[in-house]
Amino acid sequence: MFYREAGDFKTSYTADNQTFPIAFDRYGYFLVLLVGLGVVPFIINDYWANSILIPFLIYAIAAIGLNILTGYCGQVSLGTGGFMAVGAYTSYKLMTAFPWMDMVTITLLSGVMTAMVGLAFGLPSLRIKGFYLAVATLAAQFFLVWMFNKVPWFYNYSASGQISAPERTLFGYAVTGPNAESWVKYVFCFILVFVLAWAARNLTRGSIGRQWMAIRDMDIAAEIIGVNPMRAKLTAFAVSSFYVGIAGALLFTVYLGAVEVGEAYGILKSFLVLFMIIIGGLGSIFGSFIGAAFMVILPVVLRNVMSDGLGWDTALATHFEFAIVGALIMFFLIVEPHGLARLWSLAKEKLRRWPFPY
């Protein structure tokens, strides 16, 4: 079999501790990067970019952020949509106040501002946990949406209350605005996803990630062995909010272009990202990608099959879409609570031990 460790020797601690210990995995990883940057931008059309690839990449960032908080640190959050709104409105204020600022700086500063807000709303996690923390973050969701709706300064006193992204260029190519090409937006999101996923993977494998997982497994025991619960929980909230804020900024500037906070960043957005990490797998960076792909691609497939293929009414197709997705979430919670990432991990282990899989 081709999926083997035989002959793949490690001569240093760094090599033994690498993310992909099997050469086949490393080659597959580099192949994905090569195809994603060297092939896909030249062959995709507007439909594939705007309906599948760009939303998948943006939601993957949001799923990674929530997975850091919930999957790795064990802090339940239902305020993802509100924190994404913070990133979106921060990017809007930066784009309108500083026309000379580039999109990379705007996006990163939006994440930093969201991290600061996440720190403030993460303070209750020092005293409460579980269901009570979920309720506290849900209150943050409604408060943030209410604030962005009711304070005209955030949307520059627009009569409609809607915000629109001005055009911004990067290396001479429009990234936002009506003149932005789909492949440019895709490449911009792809590079950000690669950098952020690489950073998250290294964070979760390092000392900070081990502290998060110790708090998740048993916070009292973690404190006894020297883990600072306050620092671990607040860093998890800050890093998670940073990722979610970047996703919210990209969703507004690159994908939608114009949003109204109640519609684009409501409570349904929080549940959508939560479902992604449940289906993909809690405590798994790869699971965040699987969950994002599942929740982005499945509705598109169902919509095309029921509306275009079967000729159903759009409203009826939408109701069936919600029902099918909900049934699948229940199925995964019952059959495999650890998500699709766990199934993928088991399949790889069986392949490594073939013909004697356990």
BAMI-602848 format. One record per residue (C-alpha): chain; residue number from 1; x, y, z. Coordinates in Angstrom, 3 decimals. Each point is the difference from the previous one (the first is absolute). Example, Ala and Ser with C-alpha at 12.3 -4.5 7.8 and 13.67 -1.06 7.14 Angstrom:
# BAMI-602848
(atom "A" 1 (12.300 -4.500 7.800))
(atom "A" 2 (1.370 3.440 -0.660))
# end
This chain:
# BAMI-602848
(atom "A" 1 (0.000 0.000 0.000))
(atom "A" 2 (1.149 3.580 -0.678))
(atom "A" 3 (-1.076 1.477 3.346))
(atom "A" 4 (2.880 -1.170 2.194))
(atom "A" 5 (2.616 1.356 2.410))
(atom "A" 6 (2.492 -2.744 -0.908))
(atom "A" 7 (3.250 1.548 -1.220))
(atom "A" 8 (-1.005 3.493 1.136))
(atom "A" 9 (2.605 0.542 2.719))
(atom "A" 10 (0.145 2.956 2.380))
(atom "A" 11 (3.422 1.388 0.902))
(atom "A" 12 (-1.008 2.968 2.179))
(atom "A" 13 (-2.620 1.027 2.530))
(atom "A" 14 (-1.388 2.549 -2.472))
(atom "A" 15 (-0.529 -2.682 -2.634))
(atom "A" 16 (-1.606 -2.336 2.529))
(atom "A" 17 (-2.383 2.710 1.185))
(atom "A" 18 (-1.078 1.311 -3.411))
(atom "A" 19 (-3.637 0.436 -0.913))
(atom "A" 20 (0.061 -2.609 -2.778))
(atom "A" 21 (2.285 -2.870 1.122))
(atom "A" 22 (-0.812 -2.179 -3.028))
(atom "A" 23 (1.525 1.064 -3.299))
(atom "A" 24 (-3.211 -0.731 -1.893))
(atom "A" 25 (-1.858 2.548 2.152))
(atom "A" 26 (2.663 2.628 -0.615))
(atom "A" 27 (-0.098 -0.521 -3.731))
(atom "A" 28 (-3.797 0.191 0.043))
(atom "A" 29 (0.156 3.243 1.981))
(atom "A" 30 (2.394 1.643 -2.438))
(atom "A" 31 (-2.070 -1.295 -2.911))
(atom "A" 32 (-3.096 1.713 1.408))
(atom "A" 33 (1.929 3.258 0.336))
(atom "A" 34 (1.334 -0.329 -3.534))
(atom "A" 35 (-3.435 -0.656 -1.466))
(atom "A" 36 (-1.649 2.678 2.147))
(atom "A" 37 (2.400 2.749 -1.067))
(atom "A" 38 (1.353 -1.180 -3.326))
(atom "A" 39 (-3.005 -1.604 -1.700))
(atom "A" 40 (-3.343 1.026 1.512))
(atom "A" 41 (0.344 3.796 -0.575))
(atom "A" 42 (0.415 -0.605 -3.727))
(atom "A" 43 (-2.955 -2.356 -0.505))
(atom "A" 44 (-2.755 1.155 2.373))
(atom "A" 45 (-2.955 2.035 -1.179))
(atom "A" 46 (-2.058 2.529 1.928))
(atom "A" 47 (-2.559 -2.568 1.134))
(atom "A" 48 (2.531 -2.374 1.561))
(atom "A" 49 (1.914 2.848 1.602))
(atom "A" 50 (-2.941 1.948 1.437))
(atom "A" 51 (-2.301 -2.917 0.876))
(atom "A" 52 (2.428 -2.583 1.338))
(atom "A" 53 (3.719 0.771 0.279))
(atom "A" 54 (0.050 3.489 1.523))
(atom "A" 55 (-2.736 -0.655 2.609))
(atom "A" 56 (1.674 -3.321 0.839))
(atom "A" 57 (3.330 1.708 0.687))
(atom "A" 58 (-1.593 2.771 2.077))
(atom "A" 59 (-2.106 -2.354 2.089))
(atom "A" 60 (3.025 -2.253 0.485))
(atom "A" 61 (1.736 2.907 1.776))
(atom "A" 62 (-3.068 0.551 2.197))
(atom "A" 63 (-0.218 -3.729 0.766))
(atom "A" 64 (3.669 -0.136 0.967))
(atom "A" 65 (-0.548 2.947 2.342))
(atom "A" 66 (-3.010 -1.540 1.712))
(atom "A" 67 (1.746 -3.383 0.152))
(atom "A" 68 (2.897 1.579 1.884))
(atom "A" 69 (-2.405 1.273 2.629))
(atom "A" 70 (-2.504 -2.862 0.185))
(atom "A" 71 (1.886 -3.006 -1.316))
(atom "A" 72 (3.412 0.621 1.559))
(atom "A" 73 (-0.819 2.072 3.091))
(atom "A" 74 (-3.493 -1.326 0.728))
(atom "A" 75 (-1.673 3.425 0.266))
(atom "A" 76 (-3.423 -0.065 -1.651))
(atom "A" 77 (-0.834 3.091 -2.061))
(atom "A" 78 (-3.180 1.019 -1.796))
(atom "A" 79 (1.186 3.502 -0.872))
(atom "A" 80 (1.995 -0.735 -3.145))
(atom "A" 81 (-2.297 2.053 -2.222))
(atom "A" 82 (0.356 3.042 2.234))
(atom "A" 83 (3.797 -0.226 0.002))
(atom "A" 84 (-0.027 -0.370 -3.778))
(atom "A" 85 (-2.040 3.209 -0.103))
(atom "A" 86 (2.702 1.736 2.047))
(atom "A" 87 (2.547 -0.972 -2.648))
(atom "A" 88 (-2.268 1.162 -2.806))
(atom "A" 89 (-0.792 3.414 1.481))
(atom "A" 90 (3.617 0.552 1.035))
(atom "A" 91 (1.120 -0.644 -3.569))
(atom "A" 92 (-2.705 2.356 -1.278))
(atom "A" 93 (1.068 2.831 2.309))
(atom "A" 94 (3.657 -0.514 -0.895))
(atom "A" 95 (-0.728 -0.049 -3.732))
(atom "A" 96 (-2.036 3.208 0.150))
(atom "A" 97 (2.266 1.855 2.460))
(atom "A" 98 (3.350 -1.000 -1.538))
(atom "A" 99 (-0.331 -0.307 -3.796))
(atom "A" 100 (3.749 -0.611 -0.347))
(atom "A" 101 (0.028 -3.106 2.217))
(atom "A" 102 (0.494 -3.325 -1.796))
(atom "A" 103 (-2.314 -3.009 0.385))
(atom "A" 104 (2.475 -2.177 1.884))
(atom "A" 105 (0.436 2.625 2.715))
(atom "A" 106 (-3.746 0.680 0.129))
(atom "A" 107 (-0.804 -3.691 0.370))
(atom "A" 108 (2.612 -0.610 2.696))
(atom "A" 109 (-1.004 3.111 1.970))
(atom "A" 110 (-3.621 -1.159 -0.167))
(atom "A" 111 (1.111 -3.246 1.583))
(atom "A" 112 (1.950 1.850 2.702))
(atom "A" 113 (-3.003 2.170 0.880))
(atom "A" 114 (-2.225 -3.072 0.180))
(atom "A" 115 (2.560 -1.691 2.256))
(atom "A" 116 (-0.230 2.938 2.407))
(atom "A" 117 (-3.790 -0.228 0.030))
(atom "A" 118 (0.274 -3.766 0.467))
(atom "A" 119 (2.245 0.542 3.016))
(atom "A" 120 (-2.638 2.236 1.585))
(atom "A" 121 (-2.813 -2.486 -0.564))
(atom "A" 122 (2.279 -2.876 1.035))
(atom "A" 123 (0.288 1.297 3.562))
(atom "A" 124 (-3.167 -1.857 1.134))
(atom "A" 125 (1.737 -3.283 -0.914))
(atom "A" 126 (2.182 0.513 3.087))
(atom "A" 127 (-3.047 -0.484 2.229))
(atom "A" 128 (-2.481 -2.052 -2.010))
(atom "A" 129 (0.159 -2.850 -2.489))
(atom "A" 130 (-2.163 -2.373 -1.986))
(atom "A" 131 (-3.607 0.996 -0.576))
(atom "A" 132 (0.389 3.276 1.900))
(atom "A" 133 (2.947 1.056 -2.159))
(atom "A" 134 (-1.999 -0.850 -3.117))
(atom "A" 135 (-2.774 2.297 1.221))
(atom "A" 136 (2.523 2.777 0.715))
(atom "A" 137 (1.466 -0.215 -3.510))
(atom "A" 138 (-3.516 -0.107 -1.433))
(atom "A" 139 (-0.671 3.268 1.832))
(atom "A" 140 (3.169 1.397 -1.605))
(atom "A" 141 (-1.362 -1.002 -3.406))
(atom "A" 142 (-3.254 1.911 0.471))
(atom "A" 143 (1.708 2.990 1.607))
(atom "A" 144 (2.529 0.419 -2.819))
(atom "A" 145 (-2.633 -0.301 -2.723))
(atom "A" 146 (-2.231 2.478 1.851))
(atom "A" 147 (2.892 2.462 0.415))
(atom "A" 148 (0.958 -0.080 -3.687))
(atom "A" 149 (-3.637 0.535 -0.944))
(atom "A" 150 (-0.736 2.826 2.428))
(atom "A" 151 (3.205 2.081 -0.028))
(atom "A" 152 (0.121 1.904 -3.337))
(atom "A" 153 (3.724 0.717 0.312))
(atom "A" 154 (0.819 -3.610 -0.858))
(atom "A" 155 (-1.702 0.222 -3.393))
(atom "A" 156 (1.050 3.638 -0.630))
(atom "A" 157 (-3.531 1.343 0.541))
(atom "A" 158 (-1.314 -1.715 -3.119))
(atom "A" 159 (-3.770 0.328 -0.405))
(atom "A" 160 (-0.401 -3.685 -0.883))
(atom "A" 161 (2.288 -1.290 2.765))
(atom "A" 162 (1.867 -2.090 -2.557))
(atom "A" 163 (3.763 0.052 -0.423))
(atom "A" 164 (1.802 -0.466 -3.318))
(atom "A" 165 (3.661 -0.830 -0.549))
(atom "A" 166 (1.966 2.561 -2.041))
(atom "A" 167 (2.388 -1.251 -2.653))
(atom "A" 168 (3.481 -0.946 1.190))
(atom "A" 169 (2.895 -1.305 -2.075))
(atom "A" 170 (2.955 -2.203 0.855))
(atom "A" 171 (3.006 -0.104 -2.358))
(atom "A" 172 (-2.115 1.764 -2.603))
(atom "A" 173 (-2.923 -2.460 0.171))
(atom "A" 174 (-3.386 0.941 1.455))
(atom "A" 175 (-0.783 -2.199 3.024))
(atom "A" 176 (-3.270 1.671 1.010))
(atom "A" 177 (-2.641 1.984 -1.813))
(atom "A" 178 (-1.971 -0.669 -3.194))
(atom "A" 179 (3.143 -0.195 -2.156))
(atom "A" 180 (1.644 -2.759 2.041))
(atom "A" 181 (0.515 -3.186 -1.981))
(atom "A" 182 (-0.994 -3.329 1.519))
(atom "A" 183 (3.423 -1.618 -0.314))
(atom "A" 184 (1.670 2.930 1.785))
(atom "A" 185 (-2.403 -0.268 2.927))
(atom "A" 186 (0.545 -3.760 0.093))
(atom "A" 187 (3.806 0.305 0.082))
(atom "A" 188 (-0.180 2.663 2.714))
(atom "A" 189 (-2.207 -2.209 2.189))
(atom "A" 190 (2.052 -3.122 -0.751))
(atom "A" 191 (3.264 1.589 1.143))
(atom "A" 192 (-1.629 1.287 3.192))
(atom "A" 193 (-1.501 -3.421 0.735))
(atom "A" 194 (3.370 -1.690 -0.527))
(atom "A" 195 (1.824 2.374 2.358))
(atom "A" 196 (-2.700 -0.073 2.683))
(atom "A" 197 (-0.432 -3.790 -0.117))
(atom "A" 198 (3.774 -0.477 0.250))
(atom "A" 199 (0.128 2.362 2.999))
(atom "A" 200 (-2.950 -1.735 1.693))
(atom "A" 201 (1.565 -3.420 -0.523))
(atom "A" 202 (3.234 1.119 1.635))
(atom "A" 203 (-1.826 1.735 2.845))
(atom "A" 204 (-2.050 -3.074 0.860))
(atom "A" 205 (3.078 -2.247 -0.097))
(atom "A" 206 (2.052 2.286 2.256))
(atom "A" 207 (-0.103 0.862 3.679))
(atom "A" 208 (-2.963 2.363 -0.418))
(atom "A" 209 (-2.025 -2.713 -1.688))
(atom "A" 210 (0.861 -2.496 2.739))
(atom "A" 211 (-1.213 2.481 2.598))
(atom "A" 212 (-3.262 0.437 -1.896))
(atom "A" 213 (-0.541 -3.756 -0.182))
(atom "A" 214 (0.826 -0.406 3.693))
(atom "A" 215 (-2.687 2.566 0.856))
(atom "A" 216 (-2.415 -1.774 -2.347))
(atom "A" 217 (0.572 -3.451 1.509))
(atom "A" 218 (-0.078 1.020 3.679))
(atom "A" 219 (0.554 3.591 1.053))
(atom "A" 220 (0.533 -0.744 3.696))
(atom "A" 221 (2.699 -2.598 -0.718))
(atom "A" 222 (1.585 2.376 -2.508))
(atom "A" 223 (0.231 2.723 2.627))
(atom "A" 224 (1.555 -2.446 2.463))
(atom "A" 225 (2.803 -0.908 -2.413))
(atom "A" 226 (0.824 3.660 -0.627))
(atom "A" 227 (-2.219 1.154 -2.864))
(atom "A" 228 (-1.306 3.531 0.487))
(atom "A" 229 (-3.750 -0.258 -0.760))
(atom "A" 230 (-0.449 3.730 -0.514))
(atom "A" 231 (2.828 0.286 -2.508))
(atom "A" 232 (-0.981 -3.192 -1.838))
(atom "A" 233 (-3.675 0.924 -0.353))
(atom "A" 234 (0.601 3.621 -0.953))
(atom "A" 235 (2.653 -0.888 -2.572))
(atom "A" 236 (-2.432 -2.519 -1.497))
(atom "A" 237 (-2.697 2.680 -0.220))
(atom "A" 238 (2.450 2.509 -1.494))
(atom "A" 239 (1.447 -2.350 -2.642))
(atom "A" 240 (-3.430 -1.389 -0.864))
(atom "A" 241 (-1.478 3.491 -0.351))
(atom "A" 242 (2.961 1.053 -2.160))
(atom "A" 243 (-0.747 -2.773 -2.480))
(atom "A" 244 (-3.742 0.591 0.100))
(atom "A" 245 (0.498 3.745 -0.498))
(atom "A" 246 (2.134 -0.611 -3.083))
(atom "A" 247 (-2.689 -2.320 -1.366))
(atom "A" 248 (-2.669 2.638 0.635))
(atom "A" 249 (2.076 2.673 -1.723))
(atom "A" 250 (0.590 -2.226 -3.036))
(atom "A" 251 (-3.658 -0.964 -0.158))
(atom "A" 252 (-0.902 3.683 -0.288))
(atom "A" 253 (2.833 1.443 -2.081))
(atom "A" 254 (0.858 -2.857 -2.369))
(atom "A" 255 (-3.093 -2.201 -0.222))
(atom "A" 256 (-3.201 1.997 0.574))
(atom "A" 257 (1.159 3.556 -0.666))
(atom "A" 258 (-3.004 1.509 1.787))
(atom "A" 259 (-1.695 -1.237 3.164))
(atom "A" 260 (-2.601 0.829 2.593))
(atom "A" 261 (1.117 -1.292 3.369))
(atom "A" 262 (-3.300 -1.603 1.032))
(atom "A" 263 (-0.185 -2.102 -3.143))
(atom "A" 264 (3.650 -0.846 -0.608))
(atom "A" 265 (1.215 -0.502 3.585))
(atom "A" 266 (-3.053 -1.127 1.918))
(atom "A" 267 (-0.365 -2.953 2.328))
(atom "A" 268 (-0.309 -2.378 -2.957))
(atom "A" 269 (3.605 0.792 -0.907))
(atom "A" 270 (1.123 -1.055 3.469))
(atom "A" 271 (-1.827 -3.304 -0.283))
(atom "A" 272 (1.324 -0.559 -3.521))
(atom "A" 273 (3.632 0.228 1.120))
(atom "A" 274 (-0.783 -2.145 3.060))
(atom "A" 275 (-1.506 -2.691 -2.229))
(atom "A" 276 (3.163 0.088 -2.118))
(atom "A" 277 (2.263 -0.984 2.864))
(atom "A" 278 (-2.493 -2.573 1.310))
(atom "A" 279 (-0.199 -1.756 -3.356))
(atom "A" 280 (3.681 0.455 -0.829))
(atom "A" 281 (1.327 -0.928 3.427))
(atom "A" 282 (0.705 1.851 3.225))
(atom "A" 283 (3.663 0.538 0.784))
(atom "A" 284 (1.160 -0.475 -3.592))
(atom "A" 285 (1.313 2.594 -2.453))
(atom "A" 286 (-0.625 -2.402 -2.870))
(atom "A" 287 (-3.519 -0.564 1.347))
(atom "A" 288 (-0.658 3.732 -0.314))
(atom "A" 289 (0.696 -0.227 -3.726))
(atom "A" 290 (-2.170 -3.098 -0.410))
(atom "A" 291 (-2.882 1.590 1.903))
(atom "A" 292 (0.246 3.237 -1.980))
(atom "A" 293 (0.039 -1.923 -3.290))
(atom "A" 294 (-2.963 -2.108 1.117))
(atom "A" 295 (-2.148 2.959 1.057))
(atom "A" 296 (0.873 2.071 -3.080))
(atom "A" 297 (-0.183 -2.648 -2.716))
(atom "A" 298 (-2.969 -2.053 1.257))
(atom "A" 299 (-2.573 2.849 -0.170))
(atom "A" 300 (1.179 0.874 -3.520))
(atom "A" 301 (-0.375 -3.621 -1.122))
(atom "A" 302 (-3.411 -0.396 1.640))
(atom "A" 303 (-1.202 3.291 -1.445))
(atom "A" 304 (1.056 -0.959 -3.508))
(atom "A" 305 (-1.507 -3.485 0.256))
(atom "A" 306 (-3.339 1.045 1.476))
(atom "A" 307 (-0.527 3.304 -1.813))
(atom "A" 308 (1.616 -0.614 -3.374))
(atom "A" 309 (-0.086 -3.781 -0.233))
(atom "A" 310 (-3.383 -0.783 1.573))
(atom "A" 311 (-1.634 3.351 -0.752))
(atom "A" 312 (-1.097 0.640 3.591))
(atom "A" 313 (-1.041 3.411 1.258))
(atom "A" 314 (2.874 1.993 1.514))
(atom "A" 315 (-1.678 0.321 3.412))
(atom "A" 316 (-0.730 -3.734 0.153))
(atom "A" 317 (3.557 -0.828 -1.035))
(atom "A" 318 (1.330 2.305 2.738))
(atom "A" 319 (-2.114 -1.721 2.670))
(atom "A" 320 (1.167 -3.430 -1.113))
(atom "A" 321 (3.579 1.273 -0.032))
(atom "A" 322 (-0.258 1.013 3.670))
(atom "A" 323 (-1.648 -3.304 0.890))
(atom "A" 324 (2.698 -2.082 -1.707))
(atom "A" 325 (2.864 1.957 1.521))
(atom "A" 326 (-1.607 -0.253 3.466))
(atom "A" 327 (-0.495 -3.758 -0.398))
(atom "A" 328 (3.641 -0.420 -1.011))
(atom "A" 329 (1.171 1.960 3.049))
(atom "A" 330 (-2.062 -2.276 2.266))
(atom "A" 331 (1.392 -3.037 -1.831))
(atom "A" 332 (3.610 1.062 0.562))
(atom "A" 333 (-0.637 0.827 3.664))
(atom "A" 334 (-1.378 -3.496 0.553))
(atom "A" 335 (2.235 -2.125 -2.239))
(atom "A" 336 (3.314 1.861 0.170))
(atom "A" 337 (0.072 2.878 2.524))
(atom "A" 338 (3.604 0.794 -0.948))
(atom "A" 339 (-1.028 0.877 -3.546))
(atom "A" 340 (1.284 -0.786 -3.461))
(atom "A" 341 (3.608 0.679 1.012))
(atom "A" 342 (-0.151 -3.000 2.336))
(atom "A" 343 (-1.267 -2.247 -2.799))
(atom "A" 344 (2.829 1.216 -2.226))
(atom "A" 345 (2.545 -0.670 2.758))
(atom "A" 346 (-1.311 -3.535 0.553))
(atom "A" 347 (0.110 -0.726 -3.728))
(atom "A" 348 (3.643 1.121 -0.168))
(atom "A" 349 (0.954 -2.127 3.017))
(atom "A" 350 (-1.605 -3.079 -1.551))
(atom "A" 351 (1.823 0.683 -3.251))
(atom "A" 352 (3.328 0.328 1.786))
(atom "A" 353 (-0.461 -3.375 1.724))
(atom "A" 354 (-1.352 -1.869 -3.005))
(atom "A" 355 (-0.472 -2.988 -0.288))
(atom "A" 356 (-0.346 -0.120 3.791))
(atom "A" 357 (-2.286 2.958 0.819))
(atom "A" 358 (-1.299 0.078 3.540))
# end
